[in-house]
Amino acid sequence: MTGEIGRVAVVGTGVIGASWAAHFLAHGLDVVATDPAPGAEVRLRADVAAHWPVLEGLGLAQGASPERLRFVADPADAVADADFVQENGPEREDVKHALFAVLDQATRPDVILASSSSGMLPTTIARGCPAHPERVVIGHPFNPPHLIPLVEVVPGEQTSPGTVDRAVAFYTAVGKRPIRLRQELPGHVANRLQAALWQEAYSLVERGVATVADIDTAISHGPGLRWAVLGPFANQHLSGGPGGLAHILEHLGPPTERWWRDLGRVTLTPELSTTLVAGVDAELDGVDQAALVADRDAVLTQLLAAKAARPDLP
């Protein structure tokens, strides 16, 4: 159940917006989408159609149908009757402000304006909403949103507690696993954690310690498997045996601190960027990328089903 929310406006229908649209449709909602790019409607409908078989495998809500998707060119028209807005525009402050000024005027004052921004601060975005900044919040998904459950809900300086509560409730109702951030910061939480890993991964390649393919293998066939089931703290706790996390911190804390001091600091020079791209090209040489995405999504679907069957997992 999604409470009073029956119609969602998806503003911006690129990779993230199209995935959001498919997700909302699969949960039995009406979706009105808008995007100024030429050919946007055709691409959106093709993307939704491509996502639909996977969503059918996960299970559709009663009444769910791609036929409940409507596309309009004018963003004001798209959001006029919306109960919730999910914005997915470019990560540029001027574009966000111009867009949110339209959304602020065209929607009912009680409608939440959620941005999928992966790094911008909600306080910055809300400057484009002088009338009702209290209903602006970050609702940052992880790609692809129609599969990955995580949504980071981040309030800004003027976001009301009620907005955060309602956003968390809505995302939960449509099958998401939202987390509520207690303060805003660039990149939110999950992207900052990824960035820390990327920093060391890039450094290891730059120093010649391991290849791009080796590092991908080290994560996807190592800790990444455990991280897909439990987070870093819970996994670390289980590694400590009967003593749990307290034992790990006591006995492995000092060497871990030494590793921290030895982690690389990198700058994305043209040379390093070339090396990283060449490494990925070599790793995926001869691999059909469309088939790779399909295989990834199939495994994700199986993993999500397996996790859903284990309700004791946190």
Beta strands, then each sheet from edge to edge (+ up, - down):
strand 1: 7-11
strand 2: 30-34
strand 3: 69-71
strand 4: 84-87
strand 5: 112-115
strand 6: 136-141
strand 7: 150-155
strand 8: 177-180
sheet 1: 3+ 2+ 1+ 4+ 5+ 6+ 7- 8-
end
